[in-house]
Amino acid sequence: MSDPEGLERLGELVATRFWDAGIEAFEALARAEFNAPALEQLHSNLAALPESSLVVAREAVREVLESAVHDFLFSLQEEAEEGRLSMTVDGVDVVAASDGLHGEVFGESGWLARYSRSGPEQTD
């Protein structure tokens, strides 16, 4: 097995730049913090929702992000195993360093638990 430092760097990026960024973007939308005219209607629609609906929307965002990150990492693994793609981080073949990239994200010691600002679980 390769040195896991490159694998950990990938995990930190996935947790902070994918997972946290997606959750934080939703929260910014819900607070109407974006200054884009194209988002004005969405801001209005979100502002009109009762808090109970925003809770459901937050849960949906987390589910979508979880599915997307899982499927993306699973696809990277498959592509690498088929020889169509290779991925190195800090000189480490991260596919070879893992027994399944898509599983690295989840669980009590997964990337989200260790690196995410918003954590792996929904908080009400």
C-alpha positions in Angstrom: 0.0 0.0 0.0 1.2 3.5 -0.8 1.9 6.3 1.6 -1.6 7.6 2.6 -0.7 11.3 2.7 -1.9 11.8 -0.9 -5.1 9.9 -0.1 -5.6 12.1 2.9 -5.1 15.3 0.9 -7.7 14.1 -1.6 -10.0 13.4 1.3 -9.6 16.9 2.7 -10.3 18.4 -0.7 -13.5 16.3 -1.1 -14.7 17.1 2.4 -14.0 20.9 2.2 -14.2 21.9 -1.5 -17.1 19.5 -2.5 -19.1 18.6 0.6 -18.7 21.8 2.7 -18.8 24.1 -0.3 -22.1 22.6 -1.5 -23.7 22.9 1.9 -22.4 26.4 2.4 -23.7 27.4 -1.0 -27.2 26.2 -0.1 -27.1 28.1 3.2 -25.9 31.3 1.3 -28.8 30.9 -1.1 -31.3 30.4 1.7 -30.0 33.7 3.3 -30.1 35.5 -0.1 -26.4 36.3 0.1 -25.6 36.0 -3.6 -25.8 39.2 -5.6 -26.7 37.6 -8.9 -29.8 38.8 -10.7 -30.4 35.3 -12.0 -30.8 34.1 -8.4 -33.3 36.7 -7.2 -36.3 34.5 -7.8 -34.7 31.5 -6.1 -33.8 33.7 -3.1 -37.5 34.9 -3.0 -38.8 31.3 -3.2 -36.5 30.1 -0.5 -37.4 33.0 1.8 -41.0 32.2 1.4 -40.5 28.6 2.7 -41.4 27.8 6.3 -38.5 26.7 8.4 -39.8 23.1 8.3 -39.4 23.1 4.5 -35.9 24.5 4.8 -35.0 21.6 7.1 -36.2 19.2 4.4 -34.3 21.1 1.7 -31.1 20.9 3.8 -31.5 17.2 4.2 -32.1 16.8 0.5 -28.9 18.8 -0.3 -26.9 16.5 1.9 -28.4 13.4 0.3 -27.6 14.8 -3.2 -24.1 15.6 -2.2 -23.6 12.2 -0.6 -24.8 10.5 -3.7 -22.7 12.7 -6.0 -19.5 12.3 -4.1 -20.0 8.5 -3.8 -20.7 8.1 -7.5 -17.9 10.3 -8.6 -15.3 8.5 -6.4 -16.7 5.1 -7.5 -16.4 6.2 -11.1 -12.8 7.3 -10.5 -12.0 3.9 -9.0 -13.6 2.0 -12.0 -11.9 4.1 -14.6 -8.5 3.6 -12.9 -9.1 -0.1 -12.6 -9.9 -0.2 -16.4 -6.7 1.7 -17.1 -8.5 4.7 -18.5 -7.5 7.1 -15.8 -4.9 7.5 -13.2 -4.9 9.9 -10.3 -2.0 11.0 -8.2 -2.0 13.4 -5.3 1.4 14.5 -4.0 2.9 11.7 -6.0 0.6 9.0 -4.4 -1.6 6.9 -6.6 -4.7 7.4 -4.6 -6.7 4.6 -6.2 -4.0 2.1 -5.3 -3.7 3.6 -1.8 -7.4 2.9 -1.1 -9.4 -0.3 -1.1 -12.3 1.7 -2.5 -12.3 5.5 -2.8 -16.1 5.7 -2.6 -16.0 4.3 0.9 -13.3 6.6 2.3 -15.8 9.4 2.7 -18.2 7.9 5.1 -18.2 6.4 8.6 -16.9 7.5 12.0 -13.3 7.8 10.7 -14.1 8.8 7.1 -13.1 11.9 5.4 -16.3 13.8 6.3 -15.9 13.0 10.0 -12.3 14.1 10.0 -12.2 17.1 7.6 -15.6 18.6 7.1 -16.6 21.8 8.8 -20.3 20.8 8.6 -19.9 17.1 9.5 -21.2 14.0 7.9 -24.6 14.0 9.6 -27.6 16.2 9.3 -28.0 18.5 12.3 -31.3 20.1 13.1 
